[in-house]
Amino acid sequence: MDTGKLGTHISQQFEEELEDVSSSVMTMGGLVEEQLKNALKALSDIDAELANVVVENDYKVNAMEVAIDEECTQILARRQPAASDLRLVIAVIKTITDLERIGDEAERVGRMAMHFAEAGGESKMLVGILHLGELVSTMLHGALDAFARLDTEAAVAVAQSDIKADREYESIMRELITYMMEDPRTIPNIVDIMWSARALERIGDRSRNICEYVIYLVKGKDVRHTKLTEGE
């Protein structure tokens, strides 16, 4: 992270602590991105083995959240940061919470991919959800990049993409309901896809949250529950 935008510190050790915790967030983000990528690949390839890998690796994401949270707690206790330093620590704590939940959603997609593969699901049912998966993957990557560069303009652009993700999710749900009405035998498989679509939609929401934390960190403004525009 380019913490230079947030100012410098008298204590070199404090500077290093902030750099370390920011770097840890990016490492955790990379792991979560890999989990999501593998979950989507397992779904698209109907690969139960890869899906199982995603499920089993979720503990790594959880462990990273605990470790980073503990590091932030130590910084708060020892350094008693103020102003932009305090915002950084708060933003990190909030970001890792959302990353952990994105990891949970990726695991959920992995579990649904396992069920889908074991039930002999057909790939034609997956077209819409895989497109949504690509969209939210791009959102997550963009949110992490904005966090690393402290880029509020990029954060706004990514956050606005959540509108498109929500629309795609609604379209997918209508399509899946049509599938079930036409052939009730597909209901078990369709339910798995529906849960996966819901998980992906929530990943989009979490990615938007991370973008809001970037804006809070840089600008000192809480923009949750507001409409973001690049002009603002």
N, C-alpha and C positions, 0 to 999 in steps of 0.2 A: 504493500500500500504506500502511496505517496503521502506520507505523514508530514512532509515538508510544507504542505499547504495549510497545515494546522498549527504551524509555529515550531520553535525549537525550545529545548529545555536546558536548564542549568546543569541538571544531573544527566550525565551520559548513560548511566545505568537505567534511569527511568525511561530515557529515549529508547534504549534497547528493549526494555520490557514491553513498551507499546508496539514497537516494531515486531517483536516476537509474537505477541498475541494477535496482531493483524495478519501476520504470515500464517499463523495456525488456522485462522478463519479461511484463508484461501486454500490451504491444504485440505481442510474439511470439505470446502466447497467442491474441490476437485474429486474427492471421494464420492460425494453425493451425485455429482454429474456422471461419474462412471457407473454408479448403481442404477441411475435412471436410464442411461444408454443401454446397459445390459438387460434391464427389465423390458425395454421396448424391443430389443433384438430378440429376446426370448419369446415375446408375444408374436412378433412378425414371422419368426422362423418356426413357431410352435415348438419350441425347444424346452422341454421340461427340465433337462439337466442344467442349462444355463439359468433358468428361472430359480432353481434350487440354490445355485451359487449366490444369487442376489439375496435370497431370503437368509441364507447363512451368514452373509457378510454385513447384515444390518447392525450387528453388535459393534462393529468398528465405528460406525457413525455415532452410535450412542456413547461409546467410550470417549470419542473426541469431544463431544459436547460437554461431558462431565469434566474432562481435563481442562478445556478452555474456560469453562465457567469457574473452576477453582482458581485458575490463574487470574481471572478478572477480579475475583473476590479478594485475592491477596493484594492486587494493585490498589483496590479501593481501601483496604484496611491499612496498608503501609504508606501509600502515597497521598491519600485523600485528595485526588485530582479535582480540578475545577475547570470551568469554561470548556474549551474544545477538548481537553483531555478527558473530562468527565463524559462529554457527549460520545467520545470515541469508545470508551469502555461500555457505556450503555448501549451504543449501537452494536457493538460486538456481541454482547449478551443477547440482545434481541435477535440478531442475525443468526447466531448458532442455534437458537431455539427454532427458528423457521427452517434452517437447514436440516435439523434433526427430524422435523416433521415431514419435510420433503423426502428424507430418507425413508421414513415410515410409509409414505405414499408409494415410493418406488418399490418397497418390499411388498406392498399390497398388490401392485401390478404384477410383480413376480409370482405371487401366490395364485393370482387369477390366471396367469399364463400357464402355470402348472396344471391347474384344473382344466383349462381349455385344451391343453395338449393331451391330457389323460382321457378326456371325453371325446377326443377325435373331432374337435371343432374345425370349421372350414375357414380358410384364409380370406375368402371374399367378404366375410363379416367384419374384417379388421381394417378395411381401407380408411374409413373415416377416423377411427381412433388413432391410427398410426400417424395420420396427418396432424392431429391434435398433439400427439406426442412430440413431433418435430417442432411444433410451435412453442410448446412450453419448455422444451429443451433449450431452444434458442433464447427464450426469455430468461431462464435460469443462468445461462452463460453470460448473457448481457448484464444481468443484475450483478453477478459476481465481478464482471469486468468494471462496471461502474463503481462498485465498492472499492476495487483495487486502485482505480485511478481518481477516486473522489470526483467523479464526473456527473454533475447534477443534470446536465442536458441529456446525457445517455440514460440516466435513471428515469427521467420523465418519459422518454421515448419507449423504454421497456415497459414501464408501468401502464402506458396507454395501450400496449399490445394485449393487456388482459381483457379488454373489451372484445377483441377478436376471438380470444380463447373462449370466453363465455358464450359467444354466439355459435362457435363451432361445437361446443359441448351440447348446447340446446338442439342443434341440427342433428347431431349424432343420436341423441336420445329419441328424437322423433323417428329417425330411420330405424333404430333398433326395435321400437314399439311396433312399427310396421312389419318387420321381420317376424315378430312373435305372433302377430295377428294372422299373418299368412300361413305360418306353419308352427303350431304350438309345440312341436317336437324340439324346436330350437331354443325353447325357453331357458333350460339350464345353462346352455352356452351363452345365450344373450345376457343373462343376469351377470355372468362373470365379466362380460365386456362392459356392461353398464357400470359395475363397480370400478373397473379399470378407468373408464372415462371420467368418473367422478373423482378418482384419485388424481388424474392428470389435470383436471380443472382446478383442483385445490393446489396443485403445484404451481399453476399460473398465479393463483392468489398469493401464495407464499413468496413467489418471485417479486411480485408487486410490492409486498411488504418490505423486502430487502431494499428495493429502490427508494421507498419512503424513508428508511433509516439512513440511506446515503444523503438524502436531502436534509434530514434533521441534523446529521453530523456536520455537513458543510455549512448550511445556512442557519442552523439553530432554530428551525421552524418545524413544528409538528404538522405534517400535511395529511395525516390519516383522516379518512372519512371526508376527503375533499376531492374535487375534480382537478386533476393535474393538467396544466397546459404549458407548453414550452415557453410561451410568452411570460407566464408568471414565474 
